[in-house]
């Protein structure tokens, strides 16, 4: 019963190239995905079975089978299903430089920065979770790549930054 996601999105950007050794770009994006394809774990199915008012109904094609006498779980069928919406927006920035030093070589730098303003997931039960700052959903990522070419040699130095994230299962103040 899995169907395709439907999205509405727009973006706007600007590129500025003021001199031959520098170019800059700035882009804003806004995306809303309906009928979000979601992976459901065994725990998700158990939660939906125990409290459908809070977690929503078990999606078609997924199930849990219990022993009719003891209530013990005999089988859980997990998988993917359409549920809820995803809304996100943010800004991407890029700066490139290119310096030719003649006999001393050529130096190129590339800075990319992505900032996510919002990443909200709304379940089929209507519960919205703001994912920003949770494990796997940092609000800021940056990369600086530096390349120096000198004759037959190339030297590269990269720096990556990913903002802090918190595992929602970890108590506040505990290592995440």
VMD Tcl script that builds the backbone (N, CA, C; Angstrom):
set m [mol new atoms 528]
animate dup $m
set s [atomselect $m all]
$s set {name element resname resid chain x y z} {
  {N N UNK 1 A 0.823 -1.205 0.000}
  {CA C UNK 1 A 0.000 0.000 0.000}
  {C C UNK 1 A 0.861 1.261 0.000}
  {N N UNK 2 A 2.172 1.118 -0.278}
  {CA C UNK 2 A 3.070 2.272 -0.282}
  {C C UNK 2 A 2.838 3.095 -1.539}
  {N N UNK 3 A 2.631 4.385 -1.361}
  {CA C UNK 3 A 2.445 5.282 -2.514}
  {C C UNK 3 A 3.560 6.318 -2.523}
  {N N UNK 4 A 3.641 7.066 -3.591}
  {CA C UNK 4 A 4.712 8.054 -3.704}
  {C C UNK 4 A 4.460 9.248 -2.792}
  {N N UNK 5 A 5.552 9.851 -2.361}
  {CA C UNK 5 A 5.462 11.083 -1.587}
  {C C UNK 5 A 5.079 12.219 -2.530}
  {N N UNK 6 A 4.418 13.218 -1.997}
  {CA C UNK 6 A 4.064 14.414 -2.758}
  {C C UNK 6 A 4.724 15.602 -2.062}
  {N N UNK 7 A 5.359 16.478 -2.848}
  {CA C UNK 7 A 6.042 17.596 -2.204}
  {C C UNK 7 A 5.710 18.912 -2.889}
  {N N UNK 8 A 5.788 19.938 -2.073}
  {CA C UNK 8 A 5.696 21.319 -2.544}
  {C C UNK 8 A 6.984 21.973 -2.089}
  {N N UNK 9 A 7.678 22.580 -3.021}
  {CA C UNK 9 A 8.950 23.182 -2.649}
  {C C UNK 9 A 9.255 24.389 -3.517}
  {N N UNK 10 A 10.018 25.282 -2.917}
  {CA C UNK 10 A 10.521 26.418 -3.681}
  {C C UNK 10 A 11.872 26.811 -3.116}
  {N N UNK 11 A 12.644 27.468 -3.952}
  {CA C UNK 11 A 13.935 27.966 -3.514}
  {C C UNK 11 A 14.253 29.235 -4.278}
  {N N UNK 12 A 15.105 30.022 -3.695}
  {CA C UNK 12 A 15.550 31.257 -4.326}
  {C C UNK 12 A 17.022 31.421 -3.977}
  {N N UNK 13 A 17.779 31.914 -4.922}
  {CA C UNK 13 A 19.201 32.054 -4.664}
  {C C UNK 13 A 19.808 33.210 -5.418}
  {N N UNK 14 A 21.006 33.537 -5.012}
  {CA C UNK 14 A 21.748 34.606 -5.657}
  {C C UNK 14 A 23.208 34.178 -5.766}
  {N N UNK 15 A 23.821 34.519 -6.891}
  {CA C UNK 15 A 25.243 34.254 -7.105}
  {C C UNK 15 A 25.921 35.585 -7.349}
  {N N UNK 16 A 27.057 35.794 -6.702}
  {CA C UNK 16 A 27.800 37.050 -6.837}
  {C C UNK 16 A 29.241 36.706 -7.172}
  {N N UNK 17 A 29.731 37.264 -8.255}
  {CA C UNK 17 A 31.076 36.992 -8.762}
  {C C UNK 17 A 31.791 38.337 -8.933}
  {N N UNK 18 A 32.219 38.979 -7.824}
  {CA C UNK 18 A 32.710 40.360 -7.903}
  {C C UNK 18 A 34.073 40.503 -8.577}
  {N N UNK 19 A 34.947 39.492 -8.458}
  {CA C UNK 19 A 36.273 39.537 -9.077}
  {C C UNK 19 A 36.579 38.146 -9.620}
  {N N UNK 20 A 37.594 38.038 -10.463}
  {CA C UNK 20 A 37.857 36.757 -11.108}
  {C C UNK 20 A 38.341 35.674 -10.145}
  {N N UNK 21 A 38.783 35.994 -8.943}
  {CA C UNK 21 A 39.283 35.002 -7.997}
  {C C UNK 21 A 38.267 34.643 -6.900}
  {N N UNK 22 A 37.053 35.236 -6.941}
  {CA C UNK 22 A 36.059 35.004 -5.886}
  {C C UNK 22 A 34.669 34.867 -6.485}
  {N N UNK 23 A 33.939 33.835 -6.035}
  {CA C UNK 23 A 32.510 33.765 -6.341}
  {C C UNK 23 A 31.763 33.266 -5.110}
  {N N UNK 24 A 30.576 33.807 -4.910}
  {CA C UNK 24 A 29.752 33.530 -3.731}
  {C C UNK 24 A 28.348 33.137 -4.179}
  {N N UNK 25 A 27.692 32.285 -3.418}
  {CA C UNK 25 A 26.284 31.989 -3.675}
  {C C UNK 25 A 25.559 31.795 -2.347}
  {N N UNK 26 A 24.286 32.160 -2.355}
  {CA C UNK 26 A 23.426 32.021 -1.189}
  {C C UNK 26 A 22.071 31.533 -1.686}
  {N N UNK 27 A 21.585 30.432 -1.121}
  {CA C UNK 27 A 20.315 29.837 -1.541}
  {C C UNK 27 A 19.433 29.577 -0.331}
  {N N UNK 28 A 18.144 29.868 -0.466}
  {CA C UNK 28 A 17.136 29.541 0.543}
  {C C UNK 28 A 16.234 28.471 -0.048}
  {N N UNK 29 A 15.880 27.458 0.751}
  {CA C UNK 29 A 14.952 26.423 0.286}
  {C C UNK 29 A 13.843 26.221 1.307}
  {N N UNK 30 A 12.688 25.780 0.825}
  {CA C UNK 30 A 11.533 25.479 1.661}
  {C C UNK 30 A 10.853 24.270 1.034}
  {N N UNK 31 A 10.712 23.193 1.799}
  {CA C UNK 31 A 10.182 21.936 1.279}
  {C C UNK 31 A 9.132 21.385 2.242}
  {N N UNK 32 A 8.000 20.947 1.694}
  {CA C UNK 32 A 6.992 20.225 2.469}
  {C C UNK 32 A 6.700 18.923 1.731}
  {N N UNK 33 A 6.836 17.796 2.433}
  {CA C UNK 33 A 6.591 16.476 1.853}
  {C C UNK 33 A 5.378 15.875 2.555}
  {N N UNK 34 A 4.347 15.529 1.770}
  {CA C UNK 34 A 3.161 14.865 2.303}
  {C C UNK 34 A 3.246 13.381 1.967}
  {N N UNK 35 A 2.539 12.566 2.717}
  {CA C UNK 35 A 2.604 11.107 2.565}
  {C C UNK 35 A 4.050 10.644 2.669}
  {N N UNK 36 A 4.721 11.174 3.678}
  {CA C UNK 36 A 6.134 10.883 3.921}
  {C C UNK 36 A 6.357 9.380 4.042}
  {N N UNK 37 A 7.318 8.837 3.290}
  {CA C UNK 37 A 7.656 7.423 3.413}
  {C C UNK 37 A 8.524 7.262 4.656}
  {N N UNK 38 A 8.048 6.441 5.573}
  {CA C UNK 38 A 8.684 6.278 6.875}
  {C C UNK 38 A 9.000 4.807 7.121}
  {N N UNK 39 A 10.165 4.544 7.697}
  {CA C UNK 39 A 10.531 3.183 8.114}
  {C C UNK 39 A 9.980 2.962 9.514}
  {N N UNK 40 A 9.248 1.866 9.701}
  {CA C UNK 40 A 8.675 1.533 11.000}
  {C C UNK 40 A 9.412 0.342 11.589}
  {N N UNK 41 A 9.971 0.540 12.792}
  {CA C UNK 41 A 10.691 -0.518 13.506}
  {C C UNK 41 A 9.702 -1.373 14.287}
  {N N UNK 42 A 10.216 -2.451 14.852}
  {CA C UNK 42 A 9.383 -3.291 15.714}
  {C C UNK 42 A 8.817 -2.504 16.886}
  {N N UNK 43 A 9.632 -1.613 17.471}
  {CA C UNK 43 A 9.151 -0.815 18.600}
  {C C UNK 43 A 8.041 0.134 18.159}
  {N N UNK 44 A 8.153 0.691 16.951}
  {CA C UNK 44 A 7.096 1.570 16.433}
  {C C UNK 44 A 5.774 0.812 16.339}
  {N N UNK 45 A 5.818 -0.421 15.849}
  {CA C UNK 45 A 4.604 -1.230 15.704}
  {C C UNK 45 A 4.017 -1.552 17.073}
  {N N UNK 46 A 4.864 -1.904 18.043}
  {CA C UNK 46 A 4.391 -2.189 19.402}
  {C C UNK 46 A 3.745 -0.942 20.008}
  {N N UNK 47 A 4.385 0.230 19.858}
  {CA C UNK 47 A 3.819 1.474 20.389}
  {C C UNK 47 A 2.447 1.753 19.785}
  {N N UNK 48 A 2.317 1.586 18.475}
  {CA C UNK 48 A 1.036 1.831 17.799}
  {C C UNK 48 A -0.030 0.839 18.251}
  {N N UNK 49 A 0.384 -0.393 18.507}
  {CA C UNK 49 A -0.551 -1.412 18.981}
  {C C UNK 49 A -1.043 -1.099 20.391}
  {N N UNK 50 A -0.124 -0.673 21.263}
  {CA C UNK 50 A -0.490 -0.416 22.660}
  {C C UNK 50 A -1.231 0.897 22.862}
  {N N UNK 51 A -0.929 1.917 22.055}
  {CA C UNK 51 A -1.541 3.238 22.250}
  {C C UNK 51 A -1.798 3.929 20.910}
  {N N UNK 52 A -2.796 3.442 20.149}
  {CA C UNK 52 A -3.060 4.045 18.838}
  {C C UNK 52 A -3.514 5.508 18.922}
  {N N UNK 53 A -4.076 5.915 20.063}
  {CA C UNK 53 A -4.487 7.320 20.205}
  {C C UNK 53 A -3.270 8.242 20.201}
  {N N UNK 54 A -2.167 7.790 20.784}
  {CA C UNK 54 A -0.959 8.610 20.855}
  {C C UNK 54 A -0.059 8.419 19.639}
  {N N UNK 55 A 0.005 7.191 19.118}
  {CA C UNK 55 A 0.966 6.876 18.060}
  {C C UNK 55 A 0.327 6.653 16.693}
  {N N UNK 56 A -0.986 6.602 16.619}
  {CA C UNK 56 A -1.671 6.354 15.355}
  {C C UNK 56 A -1.844 4.869 15.109}
  {N N UNK 57 A -2.638 4.566 14.100}
  {CA C UNK 57 A -2.922 3.177 13.757}
  {C C UNK 57 A -1.712 2.541 13.072}
  {N N UNK 58 A -1.636 1.227 13.138}
  {CA C UNK 58 A -0.578 0.494 12.429}
  {C C UNK 58 A -0.874 0.605 10.935}
  {N N UNK 59 A 0.089 1.051 10.139}
  {CA C UNK 59 A -0.142 1.212 8.697}
  {C C UNK 59 A -0.460 -0.115 8.005}
  {N N UNK 60 A -1.193 -0.023 6.912}
  {CA C UNK 60 A -1.541 -1.202 6.123}
  {C C UNK 60 A -0.279 -1.927 5.677}
  {N N UNK 61 A -0.320 -3.257 5.746}
  {CA C UNK 61 A 0.817 -4.060 5.332}
  {C C UNK 61 A 1.784 -4.365 6.465}
  {N N UNK 62 A 1.694 -3.647 7.560}
  {CA C UNK 62 A 2.532 -3.892 8.735}
  {C C UNK 62 A 1.618 -4.455 9.819}
  {N N UNK 63 A 2.173 -5.258 10.724}
  {CA C UNK 63 A 1.273 -5.858 11.722}
  {C C UNK 63 A 2.038 -6.393 12.924}
  {N N UNK 64 A 1.239 -6.741 13.922}
  {CA C UNK 64 A 1.743 -7.432 15.110}
  {C C UNK 64 A 0.755 -8.562 15.404}
  {N N UNK 65 A 1.295 -9.746 15.680}
  {CA C UNK 65 A 0.460 -10.896 16.015}
  {C C UNK 65 A 0.798 -11.307 17.437}
  {N N UNK 66 A -0.258 -11.417 18.256}
  {CA C UNK 66 A -0.077 -11.784 19.661}
  {C C UNK 66 A -0.775 -13.116 19.945}
  {N N UNK 67 A -0.258 -13.826 20.917}
  {CA C UNK 67 A -0.918 -15.046 21.399}
  {C C UNK 67 A -2.246 -14.619 22.018}
  {N N UNK 68 A -3.373 -15.190 21.573}
  {CA C UNK 68 A -4.670 -14.738 22.083}
  {C C UNK 68 A -4.890 -15.003 23.571}
  {N N UNK 69 A -4.144 -15.928 24.147}
  {CA C UNK 69 A -4.314 -16.252 25.560}
  {C C UNK 69 A -3.389 -15.404 26.430}
  {N N UNK 70 A -2.095 -15.373 26.093}
  {CA C UNK 70 A -1.124 -14.702 26.955}
  {C C UNK 70 A -0.849 -13.248 26.532}
  {N N UNK 71 A -1.143 -12.916 25.279}
  {CA C UNK 71 A -0.834 -11.564 24.789}
  {C C UNK 71 A 0.612 -11.410 24.368}
  {N N UNK 72 A 1.385 -12.493 24.483}
  {CA C UNK 72 A 2.800 -12.467 24.101}
  {C C UNK 72 A 2.915 -12.240 22.595}
  {N N UNK 73 A 3.923 -11.462 22.215}
  {CA C UNK 73 A 4.136 -11.163 20.796}
  {C C UNK 73 A 4.693 -12.404 20.109}
  {N N UNK 74 A 4.034 -12.796 19.017}
  {CA C UNK 74 A 4.485 -13.937 18.231}
  {C C UNK 74 A 5.205 -13.492 16.966}
  {N N UNK 75 A 4.744 -12.387 16.370}
  {CA C UNK 75 A 5.333 -11.916 15.119}
  {C C UNK 75 A 5.068 -10.419 14.952}
  {N N UNK 76 A 6.082 -9.735 14.440}
  {CA C UNK 76 A 5.934 -8.321 14.081}
  {C C UNK 76 A 6.410 -8.168 12.640}
  {N N UNK 77 A 5.579 -7.580 11.814}
  {CA C UNK 77 A 5.966 -7.289 10.433}
  {C C UNK 77 A 6.226 -5.792 10.342}
  {N N UNK 78 A 7.494 -5.461 10.086}
  {CA C UNK 78 A 7.902 -4.063 9.971}
  {C C UNK 78 A 8.124 -3.727 8.505}
  {N N UNK 79 A 8.382 -2.467 8.238}
  {CA C UNK 79 A 8.650 -2.052 6.863}
  {C C UNK 79 A 8.422 -0.571 6.690}
  {N N UNK 80 A 8.043 -0.212 5.490}
  {CA C UNK 80 A 7.840 1.188 5.131}
  {C C UNK 80 A 6.372 1.444 4.862}
  {N N UNK 81 A 5.940 2.665 5.178}
  {CA C UNK 81 A 4.563 3.074 4.915}
  {C C UNK 81 A 4.528 4.599 4.801}
  {N N UNK 82 A 3.454 5.093 4.197}
  {CA C UNK 82 A 3.246 6.535 4.114}
  {C C UNK 82 A 2.598 7.010 5.401}
  {N N UNK 83 A 3.187 8.044 6.001}
  {CA C UNK 83 A 2.576 8.584 7.209}
  {C C UNK 83 A 3.072 9.997 7.448}
  {N N UNK 84 A 2.148 10.907 7.601}
  {CA C UNK 84 A 2.464 12.252 8.040}
  {C C UNK 84 A 3.138 13.131 7.008}
  {N N UNK 85 A 3.733 14.213 7.528}
  {CA C UNK 85 A 4.380 15.210 6.668}
  {C C UNK 85 A 5.759 15.550 7.227}
  {N N UNK 86 A 6.576 16.101 6.366}
  {CA C UNK 86 A 7.888 16.601 6.733}
  {C C UNK 86 A 7.981 18.026 6.205}
  {N N UNK 87 A 8.371 18.956 7.051}
  {CA C UNK 87 A 8.554 20.349 6.645}
  {C C UNK 87 A 9.962 20.781 7.016}
  {N N UNK 88 A 10.662 21.358 6.044}
  {CA C UNK 88 A 12.020 21.827 6.293}
  {C C UNK 88 A 12.294 23.088 5.497}
  {N N UNK 89 A 13.159 23.924 6.044}
  {CA C UNK 89 A 13.671 25.062 5.296}
  {C C UNK 89 A 15.040 25.421 5.860}
  {N N UNK 90 A 15.827 26.101 5.030}
  {CA C UNK 90 A 17.168 26.452 5.466}
  {C C UNK 90 A 17.901 27.249 4.404}
  {N N UNK 91 A 19.187 27.471 4.674}
  {CA C UNK 91 A 20.023 28.301 3.814}
  {C C UNK 91 A 21.328 27.564 3.522}
  {N N UNK 92 A 21.748 27.616 2.258}
  {CA C UNK 92 A 23.047 27.082 1.847}
  {C C UNK 92 A 23.907 28.234 1.338}
  {N N UNK 93 A 25.162 28.278 1.792}
  {CA C UNK 93 A 26.111 29.322 1.388}
  {C C UNK 93 A 27.359 28.659 0.820}
  {N N UNK 94 A 27.907 29.257 -0.210}
  {CA C UNK 94 A 29.139 28.752 -0.802}
  {C C UNK 94 A 30.032 29.923 -1.169}
  {N N UNK 95 A 31.332 29.772 -0.890}
  {CA C UNK 95 A 32.335 30.765 -1.293}
  {C C UNK 95 A 33.522 30.015 -1.882}
  {N N UNK 96 A 33.932 30.416 -3.073}
  {CA C UNK 96 A 35.087 29.811 -3.741}
  {C C UNK 96 A 36.123 30.888 -4.015}
  {N N UNK 97 A 37.391 30.559 -3.781}
  {CA C UNK 97 A 38.480 31.447 -4.180}
  {C C UNK 97 A 39.438 30.662 -5.055}
  {N N UNK 98 A 40.153 31.388 -5.908}
  {CA C UNK 98 A 41.107 30.770 -6.831}
  {C C UNK 98 A 42.249 31.756 -7.046}
  {N N UNK 99 A 43.406 31.477 -6.411}
  {CA C UNK 99 A 44.562 32.365 -6.496}
  {C C UNK 99 A 45.666 31.695 -7.317}
  {N N UNK 100 A 46.127 32.363 -8.345}
  {CA C UNK 100 A 47.243 31.868 -9.145}
  {C C UNK 100 A 48.494 32.633 -8.730}
  {N N UNK 101 A 49.460 31.931 -8.128}
  {CA C UNK 101 A 50.685 32.559 -7.650}
  {C C UNK 101 A 51.859 32.350 -8.618}
  {N N UNK 102 A 51.552 32.041 -9.859}
  {CA C UNK 102 A 52.600 31.846 -10.857}
  {C C UNK 102 A 53.495 30.676 -10.494}
  {N N UNK 103 A 54.801 30.932 -10.367}
  {CA C UNK 103 A 55.769 29.886 -10.050}
  {C C UNK 103 A 55.583 29.275 -8.675}
  {N N UNK 104 A 54.826 29.937 -7.779}
  {CA C UNK 104 A 54.598 29.418 -6.428}
  {C C UNK 104 A 53.367 28.517 -6.363}
  {N N UNK 105 A 52.692 28.326 -7.479}
  {CA C UNK 105 A 51.555 27.418 -7.502}
  {C C UNK 105 A 50.212 28.113 -7.546}
  {N N UNK 106 A 49.183 27.304 -7.294}
  {CA C UNK 106 A 47.805 27.781 -7.344}
  {C C UNK 106 A 47.079 27.321 -6.081}
  {N N UNK 107 A 46.368 28.227 -5.439}
  {CA C UNK 107 A 45.625 27.926 -4.219}
  {C C UNK 107 A 44.138 28.126 -4.480}
  {N N UNK 108 A 43.363 27.064 -4.225}
  {CA C UNK 108 A 41.911 27.138 -4.353}
  {C C UNK 108 A 41.282 26.772 -3.013}
  {N N UNK 109 A 40.255 27.528 -2.636}
  {CA C UNK 109 A 39.528 27.292 -1.385}
  {C C UNK 109 A 38.038 27.206 -1.701}
  {N N UNK 110 A 37.359 26.278 -1.024}
  {CA C UNK 110 A 35.917 26.133 -1.184}
  {C C UNK 110 A 35.284 26.006 0.200}
  {N N UNK 111 A 34.452 26.959 0.540}
  {CA C UNK 111 A 33.721 26.931 1.806}
  {C C UNK 111 A 32.247 26.696 1.490}
  {N N UNK 112 A 31.668 25.672 2.109}
  {CA C UNK 112 A 30.227 25.446 1.993}
  {C C UNK 112 A 29.652 25.377 3.408}
  {N N UNK 113 A 28.536 26.049 3.601}
  {CA C UNK 113 A 27.863 26.068 4.896}
  {C C UNK 113 A 26.386 25.826 4.648}
  {N N UNK 114 A 25.815 24.877 5.374}
  {CA C UNK 114 A 24.381 24.594 5.296}
  {C C UNK 114 A 23.780 24.759 6.684}
  {N N UNK 115 A 22.757 25.604 6.757}
  {CA C UNK 115 A 22.050 25.842 8.024}
  {C C UNK 115 A 20.596 25.448 7.833}
  {N N UNK 116 A 20.112 24.567 8.683}
  {CA C UNK 116 A 18.724 24.116 8.636}
  {C C UNK 116 A 17.953 24.861 9.713}
  {N N UNK 117 A 16.966 25.624 9.291}
  {CA C UNK 117 A 16.144 26.400 10.211}
  {C C UNK 117 A 15.079 25.524 10.875}
  {N N UNK 118 A 14.467 24.648 10.071}
  {CA C UNK 118 A 13.364 23.823 10.581}
  {C C UNK 118 A 13.424 22.458 9.914}
  {N N UNK 119 A 13.176 21.417 10.688}
  {CA C UNK 119 A 13.030 20.061 10.166}
  {C C UNK 119 A 12.018 19.375 11.068}
  {N N UNK 120 A 10.748 19.553 10.744}
  {CA C UNK 120 A 9.658 19.046 11.573}
  {C C UNK 120 A 8.991 17.868 10.889}
  {N N UNK 121 A 8.761 16.800 11.654}
  {CA C UNK 121 A 8.077 15.619 11.146}
  {C C UNK 121 A 6.787 15.458 11.945}
  {N N UNK 122 A 5.660 15.420 11.227}
  {CA C UNK 122 A 4.354 15.236 11.862}
  {C C UNK 122 A 3.868 13.833 11.546}
  {N N UNK 123 A 3.556 13.072 12.588}
  {CA C UNK 123 A 3.115 11.684 12.423}
  {C C UNK 123 A 1.661 11.642 11.974}
  {N N UNK 124 A 1.215 10.432 11.641}
  {CA C UNK 124 A -0.185 10.246 11.267}
  {C C UNK 124 A -1.130 10.542 12.417}
  {N N UNK 125 A -0.637 10.467 13.656}
  {CA C UNK 125 A -1.460 10.771 14.833}
  {C C UNK 125 A -1.492 12.274 15.118}
  {N N UNK 126 A -0.739 13.062 14.333}
  {CA C UNK 126 A -0.747 14.513 14.508}
  {C C UNK 126 A 0.320 15.043 15.441}
  {N N UNK 127 A 1.195 14.203 15.937}
  {CA C UNK 127 A 2.277 14.631 16.818}
  {C C UNK 127 A 3.429 15.172 15.971}
  {N N UNK 128 A 3.896 16.380 16.293}
  {CA C UNK 128 A 5.004 16.976 15.552}
  {C C UNK 128 A 6.271 16.914 16.391}
  {N N UNK 129 A 7.338 16.422 15.759}
  {CA C UNK 129 A 8.639 16.354 16.419}
  {C C UNK 129 A 9.590 17.260 15.664}
  {N N UNK 130 A 10.203 18.183 16.392}
  {CA C UNK 130 A 11.230 19.043 15.808}
  {C C UNK 130 A 12.539 18.267 15.882}
  {N N UNK 131 A 13.028 17.839 14.722}
  {CA C UNK 131 A 14.203 16.971 14.666}
  {C C UNK 131 A 15.520 17.729 14.825}
  {N N UNK 132 A 15.526 19.035 14.599}
  {CA C UNK 132 A 16.770 19.809 14.672}
  {C C UNK 132 A 17.444 19.602 16.022}
  {N N UNK 133 A 18.716 19.258 15.984}
  {CA C UNK 133 A 19.493 19.048 17.204}
  {C C UNK 133 A 19.462 17.623 17.711}
  {N N UNK 134 A 18.555 16.808 17.164}
  {CA C UNK 134 A 18.519 15.395 17.546}
  {C C UNK 134 A 19.559 14.646 16.729}
  {N N UNK 135 A 19.938 13.464 17.182}
  {CA C UNK 135 A 20.962 12.659 16.519}
  {C C UNK 135 A 20.631 12.481 15.035}
  {N N UNK 136 A 21.574 12.865 14.177}
  {CA C UNK 136 A 21.393 12.748 12.736}
  {C C UNK 136 A 20.808 13.973 12.074}
  {N N UNK 137 A 20.415 14.970 12.863}
  {CA C UNK 137 A 19.779 16.178 12.329}
  {C C UNK 137 A 20.428 17.444 12.882}
  {N N UNK 138 A 21.689 17.685 12.581}
  {CA C UNK 138 A 22.328 18.913 13.074}
  {C C UNK 138 A 21.754 20.126 12.346}
  {N N UNK 139 A 21.802 21.281 13.009}
  {CA C UNK 139 A 21.296 22.489 12.355}
  {C C UNK 139 A 22.364 23.176 11.507}
  {N N UNK 140 A 23.618 22.779 11.669}
  {CA C UNK 140 A 24.700 23.449 10.942}
  {C C UNK 140 A 25.770 22.443 10.521}
  {N N UNK 141 A 26.150 22.536 9.256}
  {CA C UNK 141 A 27.266 21.760 8.706}
  {C C UNK 141 A 28.110 22.704 7.874}
  {N N UNK 142 A 29.415 22.532 7.948}
  {CA C UNK 142 A 30.319 23.361 7.154}
  {C C UNK 142 A 31.508 22.522 6.699}
  {N N UNK 143 A 32.041 22.885 5.555}
  {CA C UNK 143 A 33.211 22.213 5.005}
  {C C UNK 143 A 34.090 23.258 4.357}
  {N N UNK 144 A 35.379 23.228 4.687}
  {CA C UNK 144 A 36.362 24.094 4.055}
  {C C UNK 144 A 37.403 23.201 3.411}
  {N N UNK 145 A 37.509 23.286 2.085}
  {CA C UNK 145 A 38.490 22.502 1.335}
  {C C UNK 145 A 39.531 23.456 0.773}
  {N N UNK 146 A 40.790 23.152 1.007}
  {CA C UNK 146 A 41.904 23.980 0.548}
  {C C UNK 146 A 42.815 23.115 -0.315}
  {N N UNK 147 A 43.092 23.545 -1.533}
  {CA C UNK 147 A 43.949 22.802 -2.446}
  {C C UNK 147 A 45.063 23.716 -2.949}
  {N N UNK 148 A 46.302 23.254 -2.822}
  {CA C UNK 148 A 47.447 24.002 -3.354}
  {C C UNK 148 A 48.144 23.087 -4.350}
  {N N UNK 149 A 48.247 23.538 -5.575}
  {CA C UNK 149 A 48.926 22.791 -6.625}
  {C C UNK 149 A 50.252 23.485 -6.911}
  {N N UNK 150 A 51.329 22.706 -6.882}
  {CA C UNK 150 A 52.672 23.245 -7.111}
  {C C UNK 150 A 53.431 22.238 -7.971}
  {N N UNK 151 A 53.603 22.556 -9.257}
  {CA C UNK 151 A 54.267 21.630 -10.174}
  {C C UNK 151 A 53.490 20.335 -10.264}
  {N N UNK 152 A 54.178 19.226 -10.017}
  {CA C UNK 152 A 53.538 17.911 -10.065}
  {C C UNK 152 A 52.882 17.529 -8.740}
  {N N UNK 153 A 52.896 18.417 -7.765}
  {CA C UNK 153 A 52.383 18.107 -6.439}
  {C C UNK 153 A 51.057 18.823 -6.178}
  {N N UNK 154 A 50.176 18.128 -5.478}
  {CA C UNK 154 A 48.929 18.708 -4.988}
  {C C UNK 154 A 48.839 18.432 -3.497}
  {N N UNK 155 A 48.515 19.451 -2.735}
  {CA C UNK 155 A 48.335 19.323 -1.295}
  {C C UNK 155 A 46.899 19.732 -0.968}
  {N N UNK 156 A 46.241 18.931 -0.167}
  {CA C UNK 156 A 44.846 19.205 0.187}
  {C C UNK 156 A 44.698 19.161 1.697}
  {N N UNK 157 A 43.932 20.119 2.208}
  {CA C UNK 157 A 43.622 20.173 3.633}
  {C C UNK 157 A 42.141 20.484 3.751}
  {N N UNK 158 A 41.388 19.602 4.390}
  {CA C UNK 158 A 39.943 19.770 4.545}
  {C C UNK 158 A 39.578 19.873 6.018}
  {N N UNK 159 A 38.602 20.710 6.281}
  {CA C UNK 159 A 38.059 20.860 7.627}
  {C C UNK 159 A 36.551 20.666 7.527}
  {N N UNK 160 A 36.008 19.791 8.358}
  {CA C UNK 160 A 34.567 19.557 8.396}
  {C C UNK 160 A 34.042 19.909 9.781}
  {N N UNK 161 A 32.869 20.503 9.804}
  {CA C UNK 161 A 32.224 20.839 11.072}
  {C C UNK 161 A 30.777 20.369 11.015}
  {N N UNK 162 A 30.338 19.693 12.069}
  {CA C UNK 162 A 28.940 19.307 12.225}
  {C C UNK 162 A 28.527 19.725 13.626}
  {N N UNK 163 A 27.447 20.501 13.718}
  {CA C UNK 163 A 26.984 21.006 15.017}
  {C C UNK 163 A 26.585 19.856 15.930}
  {N N UNK 164 A 26.590 20.135 17.224}
  {CA C UNK 164 A 26.244 19.137 18.225}
  {C C UNK 164 A 24.836 18.598 18.058}
  {N N UNK 165 A 24.682 17.345 18.465}
  {CA C UNK 165 A 23.399 16.673 18.379}
  {C C UNK 165 A 23.171 15.914 19.674}
  {N N UNK 166 A 21.932 15.681 20.008}
  {CA C UNK 166 A 21.584 15.006 21.251}
  {C C UNK 166 A 20.748 13.783 20.939}
  {N N UNK 167 A 21.115 12.654 21.507}
  {CA C UNK 167 A 20.275 11.463 21.410}
  {C C UNK 167 A 19.086 11.698 22.343}
  {N N UNK 168 A 17.840 11.689 21.808}
  {CA C UNK 168 A 16.687 12.010 22.674}
  {C C UNK 168 A 16.490 11.016 23.807}
  {N N UNK 169 A 17.135 9.846 23.727}
  {CA C UNK 169 A 17.015 8.862 24.806}
  {C C UNK 169 A 18.021 9.102 25.914}
  {N N UNK 170 A 18.980 10.022 25.696}
  {CA C UNK 170 A 20.019 10.287 26.685}
  {C C UNK 170 A 19.537 11.390 27.639}
  {N N UNK 171 A 19.621 11.184 28.938}
  {CA C UNK 171 A 19.198 12.224 29.884}
  {C C UNK 171 A 20.024 13.504 29.695}
  {N N UNK 172 A 19.408 14.634 29.952}
  {CA C UNK 172 A 20.101 15.928 29.838}
  {C C UNK 172 A 21.300 15.938 30.770}
  {N N UNK 173 A 22.437 16.384 30.226}
  {CA C UNK 173 A 23.656 16.452 31.001}
  {C C UNK 173 A 24.538 15.220 30.864}
  {N N UNK 174 A 23.950 14.119 30.371}
  {CA C UNK 174 A 24.754 12.890 30.172}
  {C C UNK 174 A 25.455 12.990 28.822}
  {N N UNK 175 A 26.580 12.293 28.683}
  {CA C UNK 175 A 27.266 12.310 27.376}
  {C C UNK 175 A 26.331 11.783 26.298}
  {N N UNK 176 A 26.259 12.491 25.117}
  {CA C UNK 176 A 25.310 12.113 24.071}
  {C C UNK 176 A 25.893 11.378 22.941}
}
mol reanalyze $m
mol bondsrecalc $m
mol representation Tube
mol addrep $m
